């Protein structure tokens, strides 16, 4: 068969097409700089990442989320001088990367201070529980004696005295609850109970975030989803009624989140947000979502951890855990910016608002940017307290938080581009493994192989579309047979169609 005859079957090849190189799938992202971290945690973040040979971004974000959870509602920030807009410094982070990027080991190491705090709290709780049990038993004896006394008084006709005898007994205090900071796989009802027992807030740790997010995407989980959306703000009340639990009211749902997720898992979720599917801001709340470039080099490292850096890191958590600032009655302390810091924040805020309200970016990214002021203000408060400040948030802490804002915006660009350019990685994989495919090939023949990122019809279709756009494949639509059916698409490699005027 010659070229002309073949072109009648593949009309798009009447003129020779030169395949073009595939573009980079992801835009570049900034790396974490040591100066962006408070000195009290900087050395240990670098020590852990060096020993694990992972991107320091992972350890840094876990540390920030963990410290934000410890801070909780101990102190809040009002980013304006006169307005009552109040920010609770919750932090939602996502560690995006492949299975060999050491996300989970980094997370486990940086969360160790929280495990230590909870272990000490458990010991103290056991002692309080013993005391409470003894008080309950004594109270029961007192009630029994009071009833005996009241019965005798009633026999004497002394009704008022009998009432006073019973009224003199006091009930037991509320049963002591176990202090918690970390929660893992808990139902909304159980999480609400833990929040009520720990009003300062909690940190939800998920080794794999995709399962949690996918669960909340389900139609029958809308109430659960609403609960978590409120928990991000950290200052909203939530009430739910359940059979067996009655009415549970949480005055302030305060939750920070940290977990890992693979690129192939996050892309479909982001794509849904971009298409307006369940786009109520859940993905955009992952403000500390980072996707660093993997560490390419590797060498054998076997050295002891930096003891001084580890001790300082642990002490930072203990100091923040013990922090007590005078508030206004039952309300936590509220800090504001110093004049210098306020001017810095306003300048940054104006830039963010102008960009987010323009028409040049997807609505999902706009929503992400509009949530960044809360994140940056919360980081500024956290950094100020870690540096020892307690009265106002100054220029040093604010400048560091603004650096984080720029850094996180760069990673958000990569996050949302993964959805808009999600087919490029799949296209690259098909191109790499084309020798394993028939020629011509159909989409379902690729999907059957279940290659990473090519396991669904949508992923395969997106990848094939990229290969056609860049001239690597040509597409033919086959009409259904007279017996019926649907049109099918077949793809052939362009460079194999022509070979000196002959079909390859």
Rosetta blueprint (number, residue, H / E / L):
1 X L
2 X E
3 X H
4 X H
5 X H
6 X H
7 X H
8 X H
9 X H
10 X L
11 X H
12 X H
13 X H
14 X L
15 X L
16 X L
17 X L
18 X L
19 X L
20 X L
21 X L
22 X L
23 X L
24 X L
25 X L
26 X L
27 X L
28 X L
29 X L
30 X L
31 X L
32 X L
33 X L
34 X H
35 X H
36 X H
37 X L
38 X L
39 X H
40 X H
41 X H
42 X H
43 X H
44 X H
45 X H
46 X H
47 X H
48 X H
49 X H
50 X H
51 X H
52 X H
53 X L
54 X L
55 X L
56 X H
57 X H
58 X H
59 X H
60 X H
61 X H
62 X H
63 X H
64 X H
65 X H
66 X H
67 X H
68 X H
69 X H
70 X H
71 X H
72 X L
73 X L
74 X L
75 X E
76 X E
77 X E
78 X L
79 X L
80 X L
81 X L
82 X L
83 X L
84 X L
85 X L
86 X L
87 X E
88 X L
89 X L
90 X L
91 X L
92 X E
93 X E
94 X E
95 X E
96 X E
97 X L
98 X L
99 X L
100 X L
101 X L
102 X L
103 X H
104 X H
105 X H
106 X H
107 X H
108 X H
109 X H
110 X H
111 X L
112 X H
113 X H
114 X H
115 X H
116 X H
117 X H
118 X H
119 X H
120 X H
121 X H
122 X H
123 X H
124 X H
125 X H
126 X H
127 X H
128 X H
129 X H
130 X H
131 X H
132 X H
133 X H
134 X H
135 X H
136 X H
137 X H
138 X H
139 X H
140 X H
141 X H
142 X H
143 X H
144 X H
145 X H
146 X H
147 X H
148 X H
149 X H
150 X H
151 X H
152 X H
153 X H
154 X H
155 X H
156 X L
157 X L
158 X L
159 X H
160 X H
161 X H
162 X H
163 X H
164 X H
165 X H
166 X H
167 X H
168 X L
169 X L
170 X L
171 X L
172 X L
173 X L
174 X L
175 X L
176 X L
177 X L
178 X L
179 X L
180 X L
181 X L
182 X E
183 X E
184 X L
185 X L
186 X L
187 X L
188 X H
189 X H
190 X H
191 X H
192 X H
193 X H
194 X H
195 X H
196 X H
197 X H
198 X L
199 X L
200 X L
201 X L
202 X E
203 X E
204 X E
205 X E
206 X E
207 X L
208 X L
209 X H
210 X H
211 X H
212 X H
213 X H
214 X H
215 X H
216 X H
217 X H
218 X L
219 X H
220 X H
221 X H
222 X H
223 X H
224 X H
225 X H
226 X H
227 X H
228 X H
229 X H
230 X H
231 X H
232 X H
233 X H
234 X L
235 X L
236 X E
237 X E
238 X E
239 X E
240 X E
241 X E
242 X E
243 X L
244 X L
245 X L
246 X E
247 X E
248 X E
249 X E
250 X E
251 X E
252 X E
253 X E
254 X L
255 X E
256 X E
257 X E
258 X E
259 X E
260 X E
261 X E
262 X L
263 X H
264 X H
265 X H
266 X H
267 X H
268 X H
269 X H
270 X H
271 X H
272 X H
273 X H
274 X H
275 X L
276 X L
277 X L
278 X L
279 X L
280 X L
281 X L
282 X L
283 X H
284 X H
285 X H
286 X L
287 X L
288 X E
289 X E
290 X E
291 X L
292 X L
293 X L
294 X L
295 X L
296 X L
297 X L
298 X L
299 X L
300 X L
301 X L
302 X L
303 X L
304 X L
305 X L
306 X L
307 X H
308 X H
309 X H
310 X H
311 X H
312 X H
313 X H
314 X H
315 X H
316 X H
317 X H
318 X H
319 X H
320 X H
321 X H
322 X L
323 X L
324 X L
325 X L
326 X L
327 X L
328 X E
329 X L
330 X L
331 X E
332 X L
333 X E
334 X E
335 X E
336 X L
337 X E
338 X L
339 X H
340 X H
341 X H
342 X H
343 X H
344 X H
345 X H
346 X H
347 X H
348 X H
349 X H
350 X H
351 X H
352 X H
353 X H
354 X H
355 X H
356 X H
357 X L
358 X L
359 X L
360 X L
361 X L
362 X L
363 X H
364 X H
365 X H
366 X H
367 X H
368 X H
369 X H
370 X H
371 X L
372 X H
373 X H
374 X H
375 X H
376 X H
377 X H
378 X H
379 X H
380 X H
381 X H
382 X H
383 X H
384 X H
385 X H
386 X H
387 X L
388 X L
389 X L
390 X L
391 X L
392 X L
393 X E
394 X L
395 X H
396 X H
397 X H
398 X H
399 X H
400 X H
401 X H
402 X H
403 X H
404 X H
405 X H
406 X H
407 X H
408 X H
409 X H
410 X H
411 X H
412 X H
413 X H
414 X H
415 X H
416 X H
417 X H
418 X H
419 X H
420 X H
421 X L
422 X H
423 X H
424 X H
425 X H
426 X H
427 X H
428 X H
429 X H
430 X H
431 X H
432 X H
433 X L
434 X H
435 X H
436 X H
437 X L
438 X L
439 X L
440 X L
441 X E
442 X L
443 X H
444 X H
445 X H
446 X H
447 X H
448 X L
449 X L
450 X L
451 X L
452 X L
453 X L
454 X L
455 X L
456 X L
457 X H
458 X H
459 X H
460 X H
461 X H
462 X H
463 X H
464 X H
465 X H
466 X H
467 X H
468 X H
469 X H
470 X L
471 X L
472 X L
473 X E
474 X E
475 X E
476 X E
477 X E
478 X E
479 X L
480 X L
481 X E
482 X L
483 X L
484 X E
485 X L
486 X L
487 X L
488 X E
489 X E
490 X E
491 X E
492 X E
493 X E
494 X H
495 X H
496 X H
497 X H
498 X L
499 X E
500 X L
501 X L
502 X E
503 X L
504 X L
